[in-house]
Each structure stands twice: as C-alpha cells, then as structure tokens.
Amino acid sequence: MSTESYKIEIIKPGQFEETKHYYPKVLNAQIHPLIKFLLSLDSERIISRYCHLHPTVNREFLQKTLTYKAKYFRWGGADLFNVTTEGGHRKIVVVETNSCPSGQKSMPLYDEYSDLGGYGYIIKESFKPMLKNKKLPKGSLAVIYDKNYAEASGYAAAMADCFNQQVYLVPMFTSNSEHYSFADGILKILVNSEWIPIKAALRYVTQKPWTRIPIITKTAIYNPIVACLTGGRNKLMASKAYELYNAEILDSGLKIITPHTINDLSKLEVPLAIKSLGGMGVIKIPYSNAGQGVYTIVSDDELEAFNNLDLPYDQYIVQSLIGNYNWSSKSPEGQLYHVGTVPDKKNKKSYVADLRFMICSTPNGFRPVSIYARKAAKPLVDNLVNSQDSWDILGTNLSIKLGDNQWDSDTSRLVLMDRKDFNTLGLGLDDLIEAFIQTVLSVVAIDKMSIRMINDKSKFRKKLFKSLNKDNVLLDEVLIES
C-alpha cells in the first residue's frame, strides 16, 4: 500500500458521490419490494406478526427488546444461516455478530432520490443522537478506518452533510501511527504539522482495533472498543454473552439460536472437541474476522492441516459444522443443515449462502439498515470426497486479504437485495423478521456484556474480563487507557 493511502483527508459537505460508495452493480439495482416492505415496518407491526406466529413469546418483553437503547454496541451486523433440521423445522442461526459491520455499499437504495441511503441513516438516526447530552471534549468530527475505504469515506461524506461541517477521514493502520495519538483519552490527528483534537468519531477500525484504540476514551467513539472485546470482534466472549443473555430471557419465549459451541479450548484440545461432534466442526480463532481464522473441518486431512499451523493465540472455539444433511456435525442440540439457494438454471445446483443483517440503535430502539447475502464458491454437494476443500463449499465471506492493510473482495458471489438476486435465497417476510429479531438479540446480549465490563467509575474491569477470556496473548494486545 502506498504512503498516499496513509494520508488524512478532509471531507467537506456536498462531496458524497454514489459511484465512490456503492458497488457498480448496486447503482442501477432496484430494491426488492419485500425488502422495502420490511424496512417500512414499524416495531409494533413486527411485534404483532412475530407474536402471532410465536404465541408463547412474551409480547411485552419483545417490545422492550426492540426498543432497547444500546449503551455501547450501537451499530452491529449479524451473519446468519438459513437452516433446517431433518424434521423440516426451519431456523435462522446466528453464526457471529460484528461491530462496525460492512454492508452499505451492497444495499440498493430504499429511496432512489436519497443518495446517502444507509450511510445517512446511521449518521442521522444513531451517531448524532449518541452525542446529545454527552460531555465531549472540544474538537472536530472524524471517521477512523483500517479497511473498506469505500464505506468509511461514505460515512465521512454523510457526516459532513448531516453536520454541515468538514470531517476528517483518518486511516488508522498499525504502520501509520505517527499520524494519530491518544493523550488523556482524547484522539488527536496530525494535519499539516498541527495536532487536531477529535471530539467524536465513527469507527471503522475492525482488525484488532484494541491494539490502537484504548477502551476508555474521552473522545466519543461509535462503537467503543469494549463492544469489540465483549463480542463484536471476539467470538469467544460473544458465545458467553449469548449464553448469559439466553439464561436471562429464558421465560420470555425468545432465544439466540447459534451452532453448538465449545469454548475455552487450547490448540491441543481442539481435536477432542472435533471428535465429540462426530469428526466434523468449525474451528475459529476468536479474534479474527473478514473470513480469516476460520477452519472448516470435515476430514482428518483438514484437521491435520490445522494442527500444523503456527497460530498466535492461547484460546480457540469449536462450533458444530452446518453442511449438507449427509455431512453435518452431530451435537446435543441435534443436526442442522443448510437450506441453500434455489437451484440455479445452469447446473441445477444449490449453494450455501449467509445473510448479513445490519441494525443500529436509535432513540426509538433498533432499526434495520441494510441487508446483503453472500454465497459460497462451489455448490453444496450431497456427498463429500475427502480431497475436497470444504471451505470452498461452506465459506461465504467475500474479503480477500492481499497483504498488510491490503484487501480485495470477490463481488461475483455477492447476492443483492434487489429484484434479480433476492429470490434466489428462498426467504420470505417471516424469515426476514426472524433474522432481524435474532440480530437484535445478539447485539443486546453483547451490549449487556459490555456494560458488565465497565464499572461505576468508568474503568475497565480487567480481572473480570480475564476470568472469562483466559488468553494472555490477547490481554497483552489490549490498550486499557491512553
């Protein structure tokens, strides 16, 4: 990456250009009527529909959940699988939840005359209300990022328009730290030999952000780092957040549905966990994202390949593998397998696909913002051959890491929520409502875990965190305060 990419940019009002912040295939796409209808539904209609189909759900509790006001985790996106059981019971499963998620550049416009789309919605309905009645240091506004320049710059342009003032777009790579610093909790950036304080920033720093940004800051960060450590970028803590929240809401009729998960594993214990799931599973480095650090295991060869890797962390998680009916993990909760896409015209094959559902916290509760799907590179087969690479059949992430701070994306596998692509997913309105509610539940669970980690004196509870996440390598990375 050239040093030109490390430069801090000044974004002024009126600089938002659709061609810079949306994929080319999105620019002329028309949003699918069902997706537009979903986005138009208010909370009461969603609640009425959901409780009609799930009469054992406590309506009052669901209303309380959808109108929950997040304290830390205000902007999240869940990766979801559309699955079924051998008995034909369909479920929407939460694979993971991401803080500061991608999605805007993949979403057709709800209103074709509103270019800002979801960028503007996040800024106006979630970021700006966060600053109200908040004691902020003097300074400017910024967007900080380490990947996905298209979306990071889109948020900066939307912020400049919304606040009618210039906004700083700040690259925050580990290799350009001379251009930014935190002093006494305030982010400062170096522009034209002058250190400029930042009072509030939208964060699109997603790769181990705790190595560069302190947990406790006076600069208002949307989302703060604690949301990443407690589940937004930490799959181990996310799993524990889901467990705690599911126990809390046991009587409500609601539950976060996830693959069977085994936590707190050393690398030596991983093969035993895979064996307990029938020899198939998914191994995850808890702190990686963008498709990195995830290993699908369907054979001894793939497990041996994982064992031979030199990996940095002390803790891993293993989840049950969701594949085809003939080859999925067997777990205490039973067997799940992918519904898959509607068979295509060319070879009549189905593909594994996930659904990314982005939401944000507003003064009136959570609202859906953008949705997109991704399909795997190879079709879902009935029977596996040992030599096959299961990741090509099961992996859906589009990100491709080219090197340090360098990323590309395989957009050929992107499935838009438009009139052309959406129908291939085989999803209906009630599936989408379930996806929204599962996303909200997972975000609330992580926000509640974040609240547990900050004490009454606004200090990070390091001992509590360490008791839940016994990984010294991770703890050595974390910046507590500046």
Secondary structure as GFF3:
##gff-version 3
##sequence-region A 1 482
A	DSSP	three_ten_helix	3	6	.	.	.	ID=ss1
A	DSSP	beta_strand	9	11	.	.	.	ID=ss2
A	DSSP	alpha_helix	18	21	.	.	.	ID=ss3
A	DSSP	alpha_helix	24	27	.	.	.	ID=ss4
A	DSSP	alpha_helix	33	40	.	.	.	ID=ss5
A	DSSP	alpha_helix	43	53	.	.	.	ID=ss6
A	DSSP	alpha_helix	59	66	.	.	.	ID=ss7
A	DSSP	beta_strand	75	85	.	.	.	ID=ss8
A	DSSP	beta_strand	90	99	.	.	.	ID=ss9
A	DSSP	three_ten_helix	104	106	.	.	.	ID=ss10
A	DSSP	alpha_helix	117	122	.	.	.	ID=ss11
A	DSSP	pi_helix	123	127	.	.	.	ID=ss12
A	DSSP	alpha_helix	128	131	.	.	.	ID=ss13
A	DSSP	beta_strand	140	145	.	.	.	ID=ss14
A	DSSP	alpha_helix	149	163	.	.	.	ID=ss15
A	DSSP	beta_strand	167	171	.	.	.	ID=ss16
A	DSSP	three_ten_helix	174	179	.	.	.	ID=ss17
A	DSSP	beta_strand	180	183	.	.	.	ID=ss18
A	DSSP	beta_strand	186	191	.	.	.	ID=ss19
A	DSSP	beta_strand	194	204	.	.	.	ID=ss20
A	DSSP	three_ten_helix	209	211	.	.	.	ID=ss21
A	DSSP	beta_strand	220	222	.	.	.	ID=ss22
A	DSSP	alpha_helix	225	227	.	.	.	ID=ss23
A	DSSP	pi_helix	228	232	.	.	.	ID=ss24
A	DSSP	alpha_helix	235	248	.	.	.	ID=ss25
A	DSSP	three_ten_helix	250	252	.	.	.	ID=ss26
A	DSSP	beta_strand	261	265	.	.	.	ID=ss27
A	DSSP	three_ten_helix	267	269	.	.	.	ID=ss28
A	DSSP	alpha_helix	270	276	.	.	.	ID=ss29
A	DSSP	beta_strand	281	284	.	.	.	ID=ss30
A	DSSP	beta_strand	294	297	.	.	.	ID=ss31
A	DSSP	alpha_helix	300	307	.	.	.	ID=ss32
A	DSSP	beta_strand	316	319	.	.	.	ID=ss33
A	DSSP	beta_strand	336	338	.	.	.	ID=ss34
A	DSSP	beta_strand	353	362	.	.	.	ID=ss35
A	DSSP	beta_strand	365	375	.	.	.	ID=ss36
A	DSSP	alpha_helix	390	394	.	.	.	ID=ss37
A	DSSP	beta_strand	399	403	.	.	.	ID=ss38
A	DSSP	beta_strand	406	409	.	.	.	ID=ss39
A	DSSP	three_ten_helix	411	413	.	.	.	ID=ss40
A	DSSP	beta_strand	414	415	.	.	.	ID=ss41
A	DSSP	three_ten_helix	422	425	.	.	.	ID=ss42
A	DSSP	alpha_helix	429	453	.	.	.	ID=ss43
A	DSSP	alpha_helix	462	468	.	.	.	ID=ss44
A	DSSP	alpha_helix	472	477	.	.	.	ID=ss45
###
